[in-house]
Amino acid sequence: MSGLLRTVASRAAPVLRGHTVTQRANVYTRPAKEKIGAVESVVGLGMFSLAILGPSGWILCHLEDYKKKE
């Protein structure tokens, strides 16, 4: 058991000391080719909210049906 702890400690020690190499992603951004209008934004947000809240709303509306034992 002490051999296992020694192995884990030897692998974890450098990480805990902070001698790891920090990786940074190179992200290059540019302005959008076309501007997104207000209508497109509203439609997009509406579709996302419907996709997320729709199923949970359906379940809550039909909760009494799900409680019935048949």
CHARMM-style PDB file with segment names, atoms N, HN, CA, C and O in Angstrom:
ATOM      1  N   MET     1       0.826  -1.193   0.000  1.00  0.00      PROA
ATOM      2  CA  MET     1       0.000   0.000   0.000  1.00  0.00      PROA
ATOM      3  C   MET     1       0.870   1.257   0.000  1.00  0.00      PROA
ATOM      4  O   MET     1       0.534   2.245  -0.653  1.00  0.00      PROA
ATOM      5  N   SER     2       1.980   1.222   0.726  1.00  0.00      PROA
ATOM      6  HN  SER     2       2.254   0.420   1.256  1.00  0.00      PROA
ATOM      7  CA  SER     2       2.828   2.412   0.774  1.00  0.00      PROA
ATOM      8  C   SER     2       3.473   2.673  -0.587  1.00  0.00      PROA
ATOM      9  O   SER     2       3.728   3.824  -0.941  1.00  0.00      PROA
ATOM     10  N   GLY     3       3.740   1.601  -1.360  1.00  0.00      PROA
ATOM     11  HN  GLY     3       3.532   0.666  -1.073  1.00  0.00      PROA
ATOM     12  CA  GLY     3       4.278   1.777  -2.707  1.00  0.00      PROA
ATOM     13  C   GLY     3       3.294   2.497  -3.610  1.00  0.00      PROA
ATOM     14  O   GLY     3       3.685   3.329  -4.429  1.00  0.00      PROA
ATOM     15  N   LEU     4       2.010   2.174  -3.458  1.00  0.00      PROA
ATOM     16  HN  LEU     4       1.693   1.499  -2.792  1.00  0.00      PROA
ATOM     17  CA  LEU     4       0.967   2.842  -4.241  1.00  0.00      PROA
ATOM     18  C   LEU     4       0.886   4.322  -3.874  1.00  0.00      PROA
ATOM     19  O   LEU     4       0.783   5.184  -4.747  1.00  0.00      PROA
ATOM     20  N   LEU     5       0.934   4.600  -2.581  1.00  0.00      PROA
ATOM     21  HN  LEU     5       1.018   3.899  -1.872  1.00  0.00      PROA
ATOM     22  CA  LEU     5       0.881   6.002  -2.145  1.00  0.00      PROA
ATOM     23  C   LEU     5       2.099   6.782  -2.630  1.00  0.00      PROA
ATOM     24  O   LEU     5       1.991   7.948  -3.010  1.00  0.00      PROA
ATOM     25  N   ARG     6       3.271   6.117  -2.610  1.00  0.00      PROA
ATOM     26  HN  ARG     6       3.358   5.170  -2.301  1.00  0.00      PROA
ATOM     27  CA  ARG     6       4.495   6.776  -3.067  1.00  0.00      PROA
ATOM     28  C   ARG     6       4.385   7.092  -4.561  1.00  0.00      PROA
ATOM     29  O   ARG     6       4.811   8.160  -5.001  1.00  0.00      PROA
ATOM     30  N   THR     7       3.814   6.166  -5.343  1.00  0.00      PROA
ATOM     31  HN  THR     7       3.468   5.298  -4.985  1.00  0.00      PROA
ATOM     32  CA  THR     7       3.651   6.384  -6.775  1.00  0.00      PROA
ATOM     33  C   THR     7       2.686   7.536  -7.052  1.00  0.00      PROA
ATOM     34  O   THR     7       2.951   8.396  -7.891  1.00  0.00      PROA
ATOM     35  N   VAL     8       1.566   7.538  -6.335  1.00  0.00      PROA
ATOM     36  HN  VAL     8       1.350   6.839  -5.653  1.00  0.00      PROA
ATOM     37  CA  VAL     8       0.586   8.613  -6.518  1.00  0.00      PROA
ATOM     38  C   VAL     8       1.188   9.948  -6.091  1.00  0.00      PROA
ATOM     39  O   VAL     8       1.001  10.957  -6.771  1.00  0.00      PROA
ATOM     40  N   ALA     9       1.902   9.964  -4.980  1.00  0.00      PROA
ATOM     41  HN  ALA     9       2.054   9.144  -4.428  1.00  0.00      PROA
ATOM     42  CA  ALA     9       2.498  11.206  -4.490  1.00  0.00      PROA
ATOM     43  C   ALA     9       3.565  11.726  -5.442  1.00  0.00      PROA
ATOM     44  O   ALA     9       3.680  12.935  -5.643  1.00  0.00      PROA
ATOM     45  N   SER    10       4.350  10.819  -6.031  1.00  0.00      PROA
ATOM     46  HN  SER    10       4.257   9.837  -5.867  1.00  0.00      PROA
ATOM     47  CA  SER    10       5.398  11.272  -6.947  1.00  0.00      PROA
ATOM     48  C   SER    10       4.804  11.853  -8.230  1.00  0.00      PROA
ATOM     49  O   SER    10       5.391  12.746  -8.840  1.00  0.00      PROA
ATOM     50  N   ARG    11       3.645  11.344  -8.633  1.00  0.00      PROA
ATOM     51  HN  ARG    11       3.169  10.618  -8.137  1.00  0.00      PROA
ATOM     52  CA  ARG    11       3.005  11.893  -9.834  1.00  0.00      PROA
ATOM     53  C   ARG    11       2.220  13.163  -9.536  1.00  0.00      PROA
ATOM     54  O   ARG    11       2.115  14.036 -10.397  1.00  0.00      PROA
ATOM     55  N   ALA    12       1.668  13.279  -8.338  1.00  0.00      PROA
ATOM     56  HN  ALA    12       1.753  12.570  -7.638  1.00  0.00      PROA
ATOM     57  CA  ALA    12       0.846  14.431  -7.991  1.00  0.00      PROA
ATOM     58  C   ALA    12       1.674  15.616  -7.511  1.00  0.00      PROA
ATOM     59  O   ALA    12       1.231  16.759  -7.627  1.00  0.00      PROA
ATOM     60  N   ALA    13       2.860  15.370  -6.976  1.00  0.00      PROA
ATOM     61  HN  ALA    13       3.220  14.442  -6.881  1.00  0.00      PROA
ATOM     62  CA  ALA    13       3.659  16.448  -6.389  1.00  0.00      PROA
ATOM     63  C   ALA    13       4.000  17.560  -7.377  1.00  0.00      PROA
ATOM     64  O   ALA    13       3.817  18.730  -7.039  1.00  0.00      PROA
ATOM     65  N   PRO    14       4.490  17.254  -8.592  1.00  0.00      PROA
ATOM     66  CA  PRO    14       4.786  18.361  -9.518  1.00  0.00      PROA
ATOM     67  C   PRO    14       3.548  19.195  -9.871  1.00  0.00      PROA
ATOM     68  O   PRO    14       3.641  20.410 -10.047  1.00  0.00      PROA
ATOM     69  N   VAL    15       2.406  18.541  -9.969  1.00  0.00      PROA
ATOM     70  HN  VAL    15       2.330  17.554  -9.826  1.00  0.00      PROA
ATOM     71  CA  VAL    15       1.180  19.263 -10.292  1.00  0.00      PROA
ATOM     72  C   VAL    15       0.805  20.196  -9.151  1.00  0.00      PROA
ATOM     73  O   VAL    15       0.413  21.341  -9.377  1.00  0.00      PROA
ATOM     74  N   LEU    16       0.924  19.707  -7.941  1.00  0.00      PROA
ATOM     75  HN  LEU    16       1.242  18.777  -7.757  1.00  0.00      PROA
ATOM     76  CA  LEU    16       0.559  20.515  -6.785  1.00  0.00      PROA
ATOM     77  C   LEU    16       1.529  21.656  -6.548  1.00  0.00      PROA
ATOM     78  O   LEU    16       1.145  22.690  -6.001  1.00  0.00      PROA
ATOM     79  N   ARG    17       2.777  21.485  -6.950  1.00  0.00      PROA
ATOM     80  HN  ARG    17       3.089  20.645  -7.394  1.00  0.00      PROA
ATOM     81  CA  ARG    17       3.766  22.548  -6.772  1.00  0.00      PROA
ATOM     82  C   ARG    17       3.597  23.676  -7.781  1.00  0.00      PROA
ATOM     83  O   ARG    17       4.063  24.790  -7.545  1.00  0.00      PROA
ATOM     84  N   GLY    18       2.947  23.406  -8.884  1.00  0.00      PROA
ATOM     85  HN  GLY    18       2.568  22.500  -9.076  1.00  0.00      PROA
ATOM     86  CA  GLY    18       2.707  24.467  -9.859  1.00  0.00      PROA
ATOM     87  C   GLY    18       3.786  24.601 -10.901  1.00  0.00      PROA
ATOM     88  O   GLY    18       3.900  25.661 -11.517  1.00  0.00      PROA
ATOM     89  N   HSD    19       4.590  23.573 -11.130  1.00  0.00      PROA
ATOM     90  HN  HSD    19       4.498  22.712 -10.630  1.00  0.00      PROA
ATOM     91  CA  HSD    19       5.640  23.631 -12.135  1.00  0.00      PROA
ATOM     92  C   HSD    19       5.167  23.132 -13.488  1.00  0.00      PROA
ATOM     93  O   HSD    19       5.974  22.715 -14.319  1.00  0.00      PROA
ATOM     94  N   THR    20       3.891  23.174 -13.705  1.00  0.00      PROA
ATOM     95  HN  THR    20       3.236  23.513 -13.030  1.00  0.00      PROA
ATOM     96  CA  THR    20       3.360  22.699 -14.977  1.00  0.00      PROA
ATOM     97  C   THR    20       3.443  23.790 -16.022  1.00  0.00      PROA
ATOM     98  O   THR    20       3.507  24.976 -15.699  1.00  0.00      PROA
ATOM     99  N   VAL    21       3.443  23.383 -17.260  1.00  0.00      PROA
ATOM    100  HN  VAL    21       3.391  22.419 -17.522  1.00  0.00      PROA
ATOM    101  CA  VAL    21       3.490  24.318 -18.372  1.00  0.00      PROA
ATOM    102  C   VAL    21       2.071  24.806 -18.641  1.00  0.00      PROA
ATOM    103  O   VAL    21       1.152  24.003 -18.807  1.00  0.00      PROA
ATOM    104  N   THR    22       1.899  26.103 -18.682  1.00  0.00      PROA
ATOM    105  HN  THR    22       2.645  26.755 -18.547  1.00  0.00      PROA
ATOM    106  CA  THR    22       0.590  26.668 -18.952  1.00  0.00      PROA
ATOM    107  C   THR    22       0.395  26.752 -20.458  1.00  0.00      PROA
ATOM    108  O   THR    22       1.198  27.357 -21.168  1.00  0.00      PROA
ATOM    109  N   GLN    23      -0.681  26.139 -20.936  1.00  0.00      PROA
ATOM    110  HN  GLN    23      -1.333  25.647 -20.360  1.00  0.00      PROA
ATOM    111  CA  GLN    23      -0.972  26.174 -22.358  1.00  0.00      PROA
ATOM    112  C   GLN    23      -1.969  27.294 -22.631  1.00  0.00      PROA
ATOM    113  O   GLN    23      -2.931  27.489 -21.888  1.00  0.00      PROA
ATOM    114  N   ARG    24      -1.721  28.009 -23.689  1.00  0.00      PROA
ATOM    115  HN  ARG    24      -0.940  27.851 -24.293  1.00  0.00      PROA
ATOM    116  CA  ARG    24      -2.637  29.078 -24.079  1.00  0.00      PROA
ATOM    117  C   ARG    24      -3.100  28.829 -25.500  1.00  0.00      PROA
ATOM    118  O   ARG    24      -2.314  28.479 -26.379  1.00  0.00      PROA
ATOM    119  N   ALA    25      -4.361  29.012 -25.699  1.00  0.00      PROA
ATOM    120  HN  ALA    25      -5.000  29.297 -24.985  1.00  0.00      PROA
ATOM    121  CA  ALA    25      -4.923  28.825 -27.039  1.00  0.00      PROA
ATOM    122  C   ALA    25      -4.759  30.111 -27.838  1.00  0.00      PROA
ATOM    123  O   ALA    25      -4.916  31.211 -27.307  1.00  0.00      PROA
ATOM    124  N   ASN    26      -4.452  29.962 -29.082  1.00  0.00      PROA
ATOM    125  HN  ASN    26      -4.325  29.069 -29.513  1.00  0.00      PROA
ATOM    126  CA  ASN    26      -4.353  31.110 -29.977  1.00  0.00      PROA
ATOM    127  C   ASN    26      -5.705  31.298 -30.651  1.00  0.00      PROA
ATOM    128  O   ASN    26      -6.096  30.506 -31.509  1.00  0.00      PROA
ATOM    129  N   VAL    27      -6.404  32.332 -30.264  1.00  0.00      PROA
ATOM    130  HN  VAL    27      -6.086  32.975 -29.567  1.00  0.00      PROA
ATOM    131  CA  VAL    27      -7.722  32.601 -30.805  1.00  0.00      PROA
ATOM    132  C   VAL    27      -7.657  33.896 -31.600  1.00  0.00      PROA
ATOM    133  O   VAL    27      -7.291  34.951 -31.083  1.00  0.00      PROA
ATOM    134  N   TYR    28      -8.019  33.786 -32.853  1.00  0.00      PROA
ATOM    135  HN  TYR    28      -8.316  32.929 -33.273  1.00  0.00      PROA
ATOM    136  CA  TYR    28      -8.030  34.965 -33.706  1.00  0.00      PROA
ATOM    137  C   TYR    28      -9.473  35.262 -34.067  1.00  0.00      PROA
ATOM    138  O   TYR    28     -10.192  34.385 -34.546  1.00  0.00      PROA
ATOM    139  N   THR    29      -9.892  36.477 -33.844  1.00  0.00      PROA
ATOM    140  HN  THR    29      -9.308  37.190 -33.455  1.00  0.00      PROA
ATOM    141  CA  THR    29     -11.264  36.841 -34.154  1.00  0.00      PROA
ATOM    142  C   THR    29     -11.277  37.942 -35.201  1.00  0.00      PROA
ATOM    143  O   THR    29     -10.350  38.744 -35.315  1.00  0.00      PROA
ATOM    144  N   ARG    30     -12.335  37.946 -35.938  1.00  0.00      PROA
ATOM    145  HN  ARG    30     -13.088  37.294 -35.845  1.00  0.00      PROA
ATOM    146  CA  ARG    30     -12.559  38.991 -36.936  1.00  0.00      PROA
ATOM    147  C   ARG    30     -13.980  39.497 -36.783  1.00  0.00      PROA
ATOM    148  O   ARG    30     -14.814  38.807 -36.196  1.00  0.00      PROA
ATOM    149  N   PRO    31     -14.270  40.651 -37.281  1.00  0.00      PROA
ATOM    150  CA  PRO    31     -15.659  41.111 -37.272  1.00  0.00      PROA
ATOM    151  C   PRO    31     -16.521  40.196 -38.134  1.00  0.00      PROA
ATOM    152  O   PRO    31     -16.034  39.560 -39.068  1.00  0.00      PROA
ATOM    153  N   ALA    32     -17.782  40.143 -37.813  1.00  0.00      PROA
ATOM    154  HN  ALA    32     -18.178  40.660 -37.054  1.00  0.00      PROA
ATOM    155  CA  ALA    32     -18.712  39.301 -38.561  1.00  0.00      PROA
ATOM    156  C   ALA    32     -18.823  39.793 -40.003  1.00  0.00      PROA
ATOM    157  O   ALA    32     -18.729  40.990 -40.277  1.00  0.00      PROA
ATOM    158  N   LYS    33     -19.024  38.850 -40.912  1.00  0.00      PROA
ATOM    159  HN  LYS    33     -19.101  37.878 -40.690  1.00  0.00      PROA
ATOM    160  CA  LYS    33     -19.181  39.230 -42.321  1.00  0.00      PROA
ATOM    161  C   LYS    33     -20.481  39.981 -42.531  1.00  0.00      PROA
ATOM    162  O   LYS    33     -20.536  40.949 -43.291  1.00  0.00      PROA
ATOM    163  N   GLU    34     -21.539  39.526 -41.847  1.00  0.00      PROA
ATOM    164  HN  GLU    34     -21.494  38.740 -41.230  1.00  0.00      PROA
ATOM    165  CA  GLU    34     -22.838  40.189 -41.941  1.00  0.00      PROA
ATOM    166  C   GLU    34     -23.348  40.449 -40.533  1.00  0.00      PROA
ATOM    167  O   GLU    34     -23.157  39.632 -39.632  1.00  0.00      PROA
ATOM    168  N   LYS    35     -23.991  41.584 -40.350  1.00  0.00      PROA
ATOM    169  HN  LYS    35     -24.146  42.248 -41.081  1.00  0.00      PROA
ATOM    170  CA  LYS    35     -24.563  41.887 -39.046  1.00  0.00      PROA
ATOM    171  C   LYS    35     -25.851  41.095 -38.859  1.00  0.00      PROA
ATOM    172  O   LYS    35     -26.624  40.903 -39.797  1.00  0.00      PROA
ATOM    173  N   ILE    36     -26.066  40.637 -37.622  1.00  0.00      PROA
ATOM    174  HN  ILE    36     -25.438  40.792 -36.860  1.00  0.00      PROA
ATOM    175  CA  ILE    36     -27.287  39.911 -37.293  1.00  0.00      PROA
ATOM    176  C   ILE    36     -28.302  40.926 -36.794  1.00  0.00      PROA
ATOM    177  O   ILE    36     -28.018  41.717 -35.894  1.00  0.00      PROA
ATOM    178  N   GLY    37     -29.476  40.893 -37.382  1.00  0.00      PROA
ATOM    179  HN  GLY    37     -29.707  40.251 -38.112  1.00  0.00      PROA
ATOM    180  CA  GLY    37     -30.514  41.851 -37.042  1.00  0.00      PROA
ATOM    181  C   GLY    37     -31.256  41.474 -35.772  1.00  0.00      PROA
ATOM    182  O   GLY    37     -31.049  40.401 -35.205  1.00  0.00      PROA
ATOM    183  N   ALA    38     -32.123  42.377 -35.338  1.00  0.00      PROA
ATOM    184  HN  ALA    38     -32.291  43.249 -35.799  1.00  0.00      PROA
ATOM    185  CA  ALA    38     -32.893  42.160 -34.112  1.00  0.00      PROA
ATOM    186  C   ALA    38     -33.892  41.023 -34.277  1.00  0.00      PROA
ATOM    187  O   ALA    38     -34.103  40.248 -33.344  1.00  0.00      PROA
ATOM    188  N   VAL    39     -34.505  40.913 -35.443  1.00  0.00      PROA
ATOM    189  HN  VAL    39     -34.334  41.542 -36.201  1.00  0.00      PROA
ATOM    190  CA  VAL    39     -35.497  39.857 -35.676  1.00  0.00      PROA
ATOM    191  C   VAL    39     -34.827  38.487 -35.632  1.00  0.00      PROA
ATOM    192  O   VAL    39     -35.366  37.551 -35.041  1.00  0.00      PROA
ATOM    193  N   GLU    40     -33.665  38.366 -36.249  1.00  0.00      PROA
ATOM    194  HN  GLU    40     -33.227  39.126 -36.729  1.00  0.00      PROA
ATOM    195  CA  GLU    40     -32.944  37.096 -36.231  1.00  0.00      PROA
ATOM    196  C   GLU    40     -32.527  36.719 -34.815  1.00  0.00      PROA
ATOM    197  O   GLU    40     -32.578  35.546 -34.445  1.00  0.00      PROA
ATOM    198  N   SER    41     -32.117  37.701 -34.026  1.00  0.00      PROA
ATOM    199  HN  SER    41     -32.076  38.654 -34.327  1.00  0.00      PROA
ATOM    200  CA  SER    41     -31.735  37.441 -32.640  1.00  0.00      PROA
ATOM    201  C   SER    41     -32.931  36.972 -31.822  1.00  0.00      PROA
ATOM    202  O   SER    41     -32.815  36.031 -31.037  1.00  0.00      PROA
ATOM    203  N   VAL    42     -34.065  37.613 -31.997  1.00  0.00      PROA
ATOM    204  HN  VAL    42     -34.160  38.378 -32.634  1.00  0.00      PROA
ATOM    205  CA  VAL    42     -35.271  37.236 -31.253  1.00  0.00      PROA
ATOM    206  C   VAL    42     -35.726  35.832 -31.648  1.00  0.00      PROA
ATOM    207  O   VAL    42     -36.099  35.039 -30.784  1.00  0.00      PROA
ATOM    208  N   VAL    43     -35.700  35.520 -32.938  1.00  0.00      PROA
ATOM    209  HN  VAL    43     -35.398  36.165 -33.640  1.00  0.00      PROA
ATOM    210  CA  VAL    43     -36.101  34.196 -33.390  1.00  0.00      PROA
ATOM    211  C   VAL    43     -35.148  33.140 -32.844  1.00  0.00      PROA
ATOM    212  O   VAL    43     -35.595  32.088 -32.388  1.00  0.00      PROA
ATOM    213  N   GLY    44     -33.864  33.394 -32.881  1.00  0.00      PROA
ATOM    214  HN  GLY    44     -33.500  34.249 -33.251  1.00  0.00      PROA
ATOM    215  CA  GLY    44     -32.877  32.450 -32.360  1.00  0.00      PROA
ATOM    216  C   GLY    44     -33.038  32.216 -30.876  1.00  0.00      PROA
ATOM    217  O   GLY    44     -33.032  31.067 -30.434  1.00  0.00      PROA
ATOM    218  N   LEU    45     -33.182  33.275 -30.089  1.00  0.00      PROA
ATOM    219  HN  LEU    45     -33.187  34.209 -30.448  1.00  0.00      PROA
ATOM    220  CA  LEU    45     -33.382  33.129 -28.646  1.00  0.00      PROA
ATOM    221  C   LEU    45     -34.699  32.432 -28.335  1.00  0.00      PROA
ATOM    222  O   LEU    45     -34.781  31.645 -27.392  1.00  0.00      PROA
ATOM    223  N   GLY    46     -35.733  32.720 -29.130  1.00  0.00      PROA
ATOM    224  HN  GLY    46     -35.666  33.359 -29.896  1.00  0.00      PROA
ATOM    225  CA  GLY    46     -37.023  32.057 -28.936  1.00  0.00      PROA
ATOM    226  C   GLY    46     -36.939  30.562 -29.190  1.00  0.00      PROA
ATOM    227  O   GLY    46     -37.522  29.774 -28.446  1.00  0.00      PROA
ATOM    228  N   MET    47     -36.218  30.161 -30.235  1.00  0.00      PROA
ATOM    229  HN  MET    47     -35.744  30.801 -30.839  1.00  0.00      PROA
ATOM    230  CA  MET    47     -36.067  28.737 -30.538  1.00  0.00      PROA
ATOM    231  C   MET    47     -35.270  28.019 -29.454  1.00  0.00      PROA
ATOM    232  O   MET    47     -35.618  26.905 -29.064  1.00  0.00      PROA
ATOM    233  N   PHE    48     -34.211  28.647 -28.970  1.00  0.00      PROA
ATOM    234  HN  PHE    48     -33.929  29.552 -29.287  1.00  0.00      PROA
ATOM    235  CA  PHE    48     -33.429  28.042 -27.897  1.00  0.00      PROA
ATOM    236  C   PHE    48     -34.253  27.890 -26.633  1.00  0.00      PROA
ATOM    237  O   PHE    48     -34.214  26.843 -25.986  1.00  0.00      PROA
ATOM    238  N   SER    49     -35.000  28.927 -26.275  1.00  0.00      PROA
ATOM    239  HN  SER    49     -35.032  29.778 -26.801  1.00  0.00      PROA
ATOM    240  CA  SER    49     -35.808  28.846 -25.052  1.00  0.00      PROA
ATOM    241  C   SER    49     -36.924  27.817 -25.217  1.00  0.00      PROA
ATOM    242  O   SER    49     -37.255  27.120 -24.257  1.00  0.00      PROA
ATOM    243  N   LEU    50     -37.506  27.705 -26.398  1.00  0.00      PROA
ATOM    244  HN  LEU    50     -37.237  28.271 -27.177  1.00  0.00      PROA
ATOM    245  CA  LEU    50     -38.530  26.686 -26.637  1.00  0.00      PROA
ATOM    246  C   LEU    50     -37.936  25.283 -26.549  1.00  0.00      PROA
ATOM    247  O   LEU    50     -38.563  24.376 -26.001  1.00  0.00      PROA
ATOM    248  N   ALA    51     -36.753  25.104 -27.077  1.00  0.00      PROA
ATOM    249  HN  ALA    51     -36.244  25.840 -27.522  1.00  0.00      PROA
ATOM    250  CA  ALA    51     -36.104  23.794 -27.034  1.00  0.00      PROA
ATOM    251  C   ALA    51     -35.743  23.389 -25.607  1.00  0.00      PROA
ATOM    252  O   ALA    51     -35.769  22.204 -25.275  1.00  0.00      PROA
ATOM    253  N   ILE    52     -35.411  24.357 -24.767  1.00  0.00      PROA
ATOM    254  HN  ILE    52     -35.391  25.320 -25.037  1.00  0.00      PROA
ATOM    255  CA  ILE    52     -35.029  24.041 -23.391  1.00  0.00      PROA
ATOM    256  C   ILE    52     -36.243  23.966 -22.479  1.00  0.00      PROA
ATOM    257  O   ILE    52     -36.359  23.037 -21.679  1.00  0.00      PROA
ATOM    258  N   LEU    53     -37.150  24.932 -22.589  1.00  0.00      PROA
ATOM    259  HN  LEU    53     -37.056  25.686 -23.239  1.00  0.00      PROA
ATOM    260  CA  LEU    53     -38.281  25.004 -21.665  1.00  0.00      PROA
ATOM    261  C   LEU    53     -39.508  24.232 -22.135  1.00  0.00      PROA
ATOM    262  O   LEU    53     -40.377  23.917 -21.323  1.00  0.00      PROA
ATOM    263  N   GLY    54     -39.598  23.922 -23.423  1.00  0.00      PROA
ATOM    264  HN  GLY    54     -38.892  24.179 -24.082  1.00  0.00      PROA
ATOM    265  CA  GLY    54     -40.763  23.227 -23.959  1.00  0.00      PROA
ATOM    266  C   GLY    54     -41.015  21.866 -23.331  1.00  0.00      PROA
ATOM    267  O   GLY    54     -42.120  21.620 -22.848  1.00  0.00      PROA
ATOM    268  N   PRO    55     -40.029  20.971 -23.319  1.00  0.00      PROA
ATOM    269  CA  PRO    55     -40.274  19.654 -22.720  1.00  0.00      PROA
ATOM    270  C   PRO    55     -40.616  19.701 -21.231  1.00  0.00      PROA
ATOM    271  O   PRO    55     -41.481  18.954 -20.774  1.00  0.00      PROA
ATOM    272  N   SER    56     -39.957  20.556 -20.480  1.00  0.00      PROA
ATOM    273  HN  SER    56     -39.254  21.163 -20.851  1.00  0.00      PROA
ATOM    274  CA  SER    56     -40.269  20.646 -19.052  1.00  0.00      PROA
ATOM    275  C   SER    56     -41.663  21.242 -18.839  1.00  0.00      PROA
ATOM    276  O   SER    56     -42.365  20.836 -17.914  1.00  0.00      PROA
ATOM    277  N   GLY    57     -42.072  22.186 -19.668  1.00  0.00      PROA
ATOM    278  HN  GLY    57     -41.502  22.517 -20.420  1.00  0.00      PROA
ATOM    279  CA  GLY    57     -43.425  22.731 -19.579  1.00  0.00      PROA
ATOM    280  C   GLY    57     -44.472  21.694 -19.917  1.00  0.00      PROA
ATOM    281  O   GLY    57     -45.533  21.662 -19.293  1.00  0.00      PROA
ATOM    282  N   TRP    58     -44.194  20.839 -20.900  1.00  0.00      PROA
ATOM    283  HN  TRP    58     -43.332  20.865 -21.407  1.00  0.00      PROA
ATOM    284  CA  TRP    58     -45.109  19.767 -21.269  1.00  0.00      PROA
ATOM    285  C   TRP    58     -45.301  18.811 -20.091  1.00  0.00      PROA
ATOM    286  O   TRP    58     -46.425  18.419 -19.778  1.00  0.00      PROA
ATOM    287  N   ILE    59     -44.214  18.447 -19.453  1.00  0.00      PROA
ATOM    288  HN  ILE    59     -43.301  18.766 -19.707  1.00  0.00      PROA
ATOM    289  CA  ILE    59     -44.287  17.531 -18.304  1.00  0.00      PROA
ATOM    290  C   ILE    59     -45.074  18.159 -17.166  1.00  0.00      PROA
ATOM    291  O   ILE    59     -45.905  17.493 -16.550  1.00  0.00      PROA
ATOM    292  N   LEU    60     -44.825  19.428 -16.879  1.00  0.00      PROA
ATOM    293  HN  LEU    60     -44.149  19.969 -17.380  1.00  0.00      PROA
ATOM    294  CA  LEU    60     -45.537  20.090 -15.791  1.00  0.00      PROA
ATOM    295  C   LEU    60     -47.026  20.230 -16.096  1.00  0.00      PROA
ATOM    296  O   LEU    60     -47.851  20.123 -15.189  1.00  0.00      PROA
ATOM    297  N   CYS    61     -47.380  20.466 -17.347  1.00  0.00      PROA
ATOM    298  HN  CYS    61     -46.711  20.553 -18.085  1.00  0.00      PROA
ATOM    299  CA  CYS    61     -48.797  20.587 -17.706  1.00  0.00      PROA
ATOM    300  C   CYS    61     -49.522  19.251 -17.626  1.00  0.00      PROA
ATOM    301  O   CYS    61     -50.722  19.226 -17.352  1.00  0.00      PROA
ATOM    302  N   HSD    62     -48.840  18.156 -17.852  1.00  0.00      PROA
ATOM    303  HN  HSD    62     -47.865  18.176 -18.074  1.00  0.00      PROA
ATOM    304  CA  HSD    62     -49.450  16.834 -17.855  1.00  0.00      PROA
ATOM    305  C   HSD    62     -49.061  16.021 -16.624  1.00  0.00      PROA
ATOM    306  O   HSD    62     -49.095  14.791 -16.655  1.00  0.00      PROA
ATOM    307  N   LEU    63     -48.695  16.695 -15.556  1.00  0.00      PROA
ATOM    308  HN  LEU    63     -48.667  17.694 -15.531  1.00  0.00      PROA
ATOM    309  CA  LEU    63     -48.239  16.017 -14.348  1.00  0.00      PROA
ATOM    310  C   LEU    63     -49.317  15.130 -13.749  1.00  0.00      PROA
ATOM    311  O   LEU    63     -49.014  14.031 -13.285  1.00  0.00      PROA
ATOM    312  N   GLU    64     -50.570  15.577 -13.748  1.00  0.00      PROA
ATOM    313  HN  GLU    64     -50.817  16.470 -14.125  1.00  0.00      PROA
ATOM    314  CA  GLU    64     -51.664  14.779 -13.193  1.00  0.00      PROA
ATOM    315  C   GLU    64     -51.873  13.501 -13.999  1.00  0.00      PROA
ATOM    316  O   GLU    64     -52.208  12.459 -13.436  1.00  0.00      PROA
ATOM    317  N   ASP    65     -51.677  13.576 -15.308  1.00  0.00      PROA
ATOM    318  HN  ASP    65     -51.405  14.422 -15.766  1.00  0.00      PROA
ATOM    319  CA  ASP    65     -51.802  12.375 -16.139  1.00  0.00      PROA
ATOM    320  C   ASP    65     -50.726  11.351 -15.794  1.00  0.00      PROA
ATOM    321  O   ASP    65     -50.982  10.147 -15.811  1.00  0.00      PROA
ATOM    322  N   TYR    66     -49.535  11.826 -15.484  1.00  0.00      PROA
ATOM    323  HN  TYR    66     -49.328  12.804 -15.470  1.00  0.00      PROA
ATOM    324  CA  TYR    66     -48.444  10.931 -15.154  1.00  0.00      PROA
ATOM    325  C   TYR    66     -48.615  10.308 -13.762  1.00  0.00      PROA
ATOM    326  O   TYR    66     -48.091   9.226 -13.501  1.00  0.00      PROA
ATOM    327  N   LYS    67     -49.340  10.982 -12.878  1.00  0.00      PROA
ATOM    328  HN  LYS    67     -49.766  11.861 -13.090  1.00  0.00      PROA
ATOM    329  CA  LYS    67     -49.545  10.461 -11.527  1.00  0.00      PROA
ATOM    330  C   LYS    67     -50.562   9.323 -11.479  1.00  0.00      PROA
ATOM    331  O   LYS    67     -50.531   8.505 -10.560  1.00  0.00      PROA
ATOM    332  N   LYS    68     -51.459   9.264 -12.456  1.00  0.00      PROA
ATOM    333  HN  LYS    68     -51.485   9.928 -13.203  1.00  0.00      PROA
ATOM    334  CA  LYS    68     -52.505   8.243 -12.472  1.00  0.00      PROA
ATOM    335  C   LYS    68     -51.892   6.862 -12.681  1.00  0.00      PROA
ATOM    336  O   LYS    68     -51.028   6.669 -13.536  1.00  0.00      PROA
ATOM    337  N   LYS    69     -52.359   5.913 -11.884  1.00  0.00      PROA
ATOM    338  HN  LYS    69     -53.061   6.070 -11.190  1.00  0.00      PROA
ATOM    339  CA  LYS    69     -51.931   4.523 -12.053  1.00  0.00      PROA
ATOM    340  C   LYS    69     -52.996   3.791 -12.849  1.00  0.00      PROA
ATOM    341  O   LYS    69     -54.167   3.800 -12.469  1.00  0.00      PROA
ATOM    342  N   GLU    70     -52.619   3.180 -13.910  1.00  0.00      PROA
ATOM    343  HN  GLU    70     -51.668   3.173 -14.218  1.00  0.00      PROA
ATOM    344  CA  GLU    70     -53.581   2.465 -14.746  1.00  0.00      PROA
ATOM    345  C   GLU    70     -53.240   1.003 -14.815  1.00  0.00      PROA
ATOM    346  OT1 GLU    70     -53.940   0.236 -15.476  1.00  0.00      PROA
TER     347      GLU     70
END
